[in-house]
Amino acid sequence: MSETTFKIQRFNPEKDKETYFQEFKLEIPKGATLLDCLNLIKWTQDGTLTFRMSCRSAICGSCSVRANGHAVLACKTQASSVAQNDQVTIKPLGNMEIIKDLAVDLTEFWKKVEAIKPWLMPDEKKETQTTERTQSVEEFLKIDKASTCIMCSSCYSDCCSMAVDKSFLGPTALAKAQRFVEDSRDKETISRIKELSEDAGIWDCTHCGECSQRCPTEAKPLDRIVSLRTVALNSGVTNNYGARHAKAFVKSIKSSGILNENTIPVASMGFFNIPGLLSLIPVGIRMFLKGKNPPLIHHPMQELDDVKRIFKKFEEK
Amino acid sequence: MKYALYTGCVAKGAGRELLTSTYALAGKLGIELVELKNVSCCGAGVITEENPELADALNARTFAIAEEQGLNILNICGTCQGVMKKAQAHLDNDEDYKDKINETLKEGGHEYKGTVKIKHLLTVLTEDLGLSSLRNKVTVSLDGLKVAPFYGCYLLRPFETSDLDDPDNPTAIEVLTEALGGTSIDYEGKLKCCGFPYLMMKKKQSITMAGNHIASAKKEGADCMVTPCPLCQLSLDPYQPESAKEIGQKLDIPILHLPQLVGLAMGLKPKELGMQKHVVSTNKITAKIGC
């Protein structure tokens, strides 16, 4: 069996000015996980190699690292599956500061989870402390997936929005928020969704799908974020840029079947958002001069009546 | 080869050069396109946020119309492709749900049966037409041109419904570029988000995201970037001056639509491919390959 080169990013704040890569060669034992390999390297080659680990069973969420650029839970990943041409590059998770080698500082991550008030706020008036708070199967299924999250922060690491805005609540906290917003026993749905609709909340996600792709459980944060947006749109929490954009988009399709690119930017910005509207002018002129602007007269689709009928059918529901 | 062309909204709006170049390329390659004109927007992942079933119904209607014509759908927008494949999976994976959605289409005389295939131009070129066939048709080699592929989220994720063989390590644009004589380059932002979805709402973040990707392509020596998604093109091209200013770097990297890159190699003139409409001039690259 051939050896695999583990190219591991190292950093010791006590002596290194910047990160560097060190190569370790290892014959991957049959069935070994990436965590098994990291342990073997630590035990047999370099005891100073630092990484987090605990349960080795994909429960505790401690051992996430980035393999070939993507976050993985090391104990749930077969080492052979990430080795490409007998090589694998291991880096610490992204979007967080490095403490040492593969261990990152999770302080901000946990602050954001705490910020969404991750506890049940039931209606105490209706129920006494001694009453069980029961849920139907359907009610439970709405929060079942989010509750499988093991807080491994893989999604947070690979989130593209987080990469350009560290204030974003991020996929883990938002997935956790959905677990409470849609919990039938919680009475703070509206106040929660209002808070989550503020800047750095549910509308700051770009829908890139990386979070769900890197999630090692069924929590799939993007699906949870979409679910929160649905709650916001259908409960009238729409006085914010994201919801305005979504509403304007749907309205445009309903009225002409296809998107009217002339009206969408204005509706998304808000009609009274003068600085926002002014910021559209330079790019508008640039596109107009090149003939890249949308046609000034917007033509609706053919057979629009049938699409309007479908819209109406769903509105009646 | 005949397909039902789903143009999507952008190719009819701020990205009309995509439609121009698609038709020019299809003509050159002998691909017959029947434009679907009586279909709605795919919803772009937005309608589904307000009402998931409505979004699936609108897409099911589009699928049914293509099926009625006995044609498979060809998408030229990565976002439409991703959204449609996801909607199709919802319908195909649950018979009861499909029946329920079909019930809403009935009055309009449509029924989604589940026979239509949905493909993006990229895989039509690499799989249906095939690389060797394309290679034989090259009249202007892209020799010396360094092309940075920018895939766009919707063509890749979720992997389960992606059009590509290996969406975590895709090679379709790379092998296509090489078949045309060009050189594809690898870079940090290749599989990342262009920032378009919140361009109108979070401009600073969005243009930073786009700027970082363009800068990383430039750092690896790219002459241009090519994308199979017109939303990515809108984010990377018209806003490039703002992106450059935001990240404090000179960028000036032309952003081509996929059929423009292929079209150039097939001997089509830049004007026939609508390249004069780009905000970042494409003159540097057309001069480089001599057309």
Interface residues (C-beta under 8 A of the other chain):
Chain A: H70 Q84 C160 S161 A163 V164 D165 W203 D204 T206 H207 C208 G209 E210 S212 Q213 V226 R229 T230 L233 N234 Y241 G242 H245 A246 K247 F249 V250 I253 G257 I258 L259 E261 I264 P265 S268 M269 S279 P282 V283 R286 M287 K290 G291 K292 N293 P294 P295 M301 Q302 E303 D306 V307 R309 I310 F311 K313 F314
Chain B: C9 V10 K12 G13 A14 G15 R16 E17 K37 N38 V39 S40 C41 G43 A44 G45 V46 I47 T48 E49 E50 N51 P52 E53 L54 A57 L58 R61 T104 L105 E107 G108 H110 C153 L156 R157 P158 F159 D168 N169 K192 C193 G195 F196 P197 Y198 M200 M201 K202 K203 Q205 S206 T208 M209 N212 P238 Y239 P241 E242 Q276 K277 H278 V279
